[in-house]
C-alpha cells in the first residue's frame, strides 16, 4: 500500500453487526492479518482504480478539446513545416522515378 504521509489519522465508520461479521469473514478468508488491513488495502486498491479512470477521462476530454481547437482554428504553417513538406514532396517524387 502506498503511504502518502508518515503522519497518521484515524478513520471511523459505523456499520451493522452483520456487515462487520461479513467483512471479518472476508478478511479471514482472504488471508489478511486483520479487518483493518483488509479494509485499508481493499479501499486503497479501489481508490487507485477510480482516480486513474477519472484522470484518464479528464485528460481525454482535454485532449479532445485541444484537437477540436486545432481543427477549427488551425495555425498558419511555420517556415520549418513548409520546408519539411517541400522536402517530403521532392522525396516522394524522386522515389516514384
Secondary structure, 3 states (H helix, E strand, C coil): CCCCCCCCCCCCCCCCHHHHHHHHHHHHHCCCCCHHHHHHHHHHHHHHHHHHHHHHHHHHHHHHHHHHHHHHCCCCCCHHHHHHHHHHHHHHHHHCC
